[in-house]
Amino acid sequence: MTDSNGTAKATPGATPRPSGGPKPGGSQPRAPKPHAAKPVPGPVQQQHPHPVVVPTVSDPSQWGRVDEDGTAWVKTAEGERVIGSWQAGDTAEGLAHFGRRFDDLATEVALLEARLAAGADARKTRAAATALAEQLPTAAVIGDIDGLSQRLAALAEHSEEAAAHAKEEKERARHEHTERKEALAAEAEKIAVESTQWKAAGDRLREILDEWKSIRGVDRKIDDALWKRYSKAREAFNRRRGAHFAELDRERAAAKSHKEELCVRAEELSGSTDWVGTAGVFRDLLTEWKSAGRAPREADEALWRRFKSAQDVFFAARNAAVSERDAEFEQNAAAKEELLRTFEHIDPNTGLDTARSQLRELQDRWDALGKVPRERMQELEGKLRSIEKRVREAADSQWRRSDPEAVARAAQFRERVAQFEEQAAKAQAAGKKRDAEKALEQAKQWREWAEAAEGAVSNR
């Protein structure tokens, strides 16, 4: 049949050309013979996201004909049937026209097969295949309708399999995603309770949140419950971290106040000249400083500079005083060496009284010179004791030879004891402990001599 313009028209019920197929009348290469292998949907696989489908081109002369009067026929397994009428040209053009309509339909089926193989929505694919299969018995097309029907049936069957597989995959993915979110929630809860690595733990909670946002497909009710667990854990961690740093701030404020007090005490001591006592106090202050804890960083550094400056002032002065004292002690040592050289000629054999007088002068001048370096004391004192021993032995020898003088010697010894005890008392009063001890030691020696002299007199 033709319209008023002489265009070919299909009989009622004929299927129009699908909009997605090639336009009729286009120059296209012919496809293989109708008995060639037909595409059949296989198992659903994730392939190219945009499958490329080559339009189908078949030979309509194998599947139908157009009579001279324009009647169009198609061959099926049930026999031939009329599909419409062609009046717009010769029979070859009519046959090609209805063949192109079939090719358009076959291309649409191939597109559904490709989409199913690429993992598209199986439910929608099955609905489209069912709709095409329902239209196929009345479609105004010439081609392998039976083969196309089998392909549509296979599409419907595989769509069900694909739908089941997709559902199974969806459930598996949902289960995996649920497990992952449960693991993330549990990790967040553990961090909230146990971790004290505040920065690392905070960073990890943010990483968990980023990963959480990327996980989809979890049942809404379960997802909400898991989110509440994570959110509660994060809030608990933030509260615990906030409490920690608040306590840390309080401790640092207390440490700052304590260190300020230590700085004031150090500054008060910086001008002291009690070198030994004050040095001990500074050691105690430093120990107290270390146990005070850390103040805020900038304040802590400034306070330390202040404390150390006061400490340095004292120790610099002490070191200068010690250097001066050491120099004085060295001068005393040199003077005592000269004194020893001056009196080393004392000879009791030439006159005991003269020797005693010279020894007393030596001892008085020796004591007046003061202290010497510790490492020189034994050497210098040894030389003095040698002279004293020489005079003492001479006196002992004379004492043994002369009774009348024994009493006098004993009295002299007692006088000497009194002199040294008086020196010891004066040194003690002046706070010169070492000088007092040395005088008492000499007094003890003279007392022993006096007692020996007295004992010798009384025994005669």
Beta strands, then each sheet from edge to edge (+ up, - down):
strand 1: 9-10
strand 2: 64-66
strand 3: 71-76
strand 4: 79-85
sheet 1: 1+ 4- 3+ 2-
end
